[in-house]
Amino acid sequence: MAVFVALGAFLMTLAGGWTAQRVTDRRHLVLGLAGGLMLGVVGLDLLPEALDAAGDEVYGVPAALLLFVAGFLLAHLVERLLAARQAAHGAEERDGRIPEVGLTAAAAMVGHSAMDGIAIGAAFQVGGGMGTAVALAVIAHDFADGFNTYTITSLYGNARRRALTMLAADAVAPVAGAASTLLFTIPERLLGCYLGLFGGALLYLAAAEILPEAHHRHPARPTLLCTVAGVLFIWLVVGVGE
């Protein structure tokens, strides 16, 4: 049952990626929406789940928040290291962007989608009602995952073929994750720690890369409205899922 339901996430991910590539003439609006979706996913979905699942505090700070900060710093460090490597080897950036950063970020999105599938499978192990609620939330926000995976990969100068490859991997990931729960169950605390780390990395990409690029050389108001719409959409998804 969990694998069958995860096929819905597969289709929604592809729909999100298709939407992202069809609106290239409004790139700033796409990026503004993507930034809002990413901010909403982090603040309204990933971080609350991480705080609930990770549990323990470390020197008075929830472990999930520590890993959230670590994820933010890790994303920044990876980007700077890749930039330094490119400069050292005399490689050219594409429009000031480093393609490897986009691929790394997209790979993280694929990993997150696999965890979404695992979450669906684990919820169905608890009960049908729980599984259905989690599946609805995952399927709805996987549209945003597909949208963001294609957008991030393309933003950093990767060819369309690479962006489509990462989109396909992101679509298959929840199905594979759900299937894996037939073999094992992931500990709740480990899942919470992962969500905290991934949330920090995703927030870095949204705040330091996606949103600044969205507002570059374009009127701020329409782009800002798209960003707000992205956050509100995720809020709606989370509310329906609850």
Salt bridges, closest charged atoms under 4 A:
ASP25 OD2 - ARG26 NH1 3.91
ASP45 OD2 - HIS141 ND1 3.55
ASP56 OD2 - ARG189 NH1 3.03
GLU100 OE2 - ARG85 NH2 3.62
ASP116 OD2 - HIS112 NE2 3.60
ASP116 OD2 - HIS141 NE2 3.16
ASP145 OD2 - HIS141 NE2 3.59
GLU209 OE1 - ARG97 NH1 2.20
GLU213 OE2 - ARG27 NH1 3.21
GLU213 OE1 - ARG97 NH2 2.76
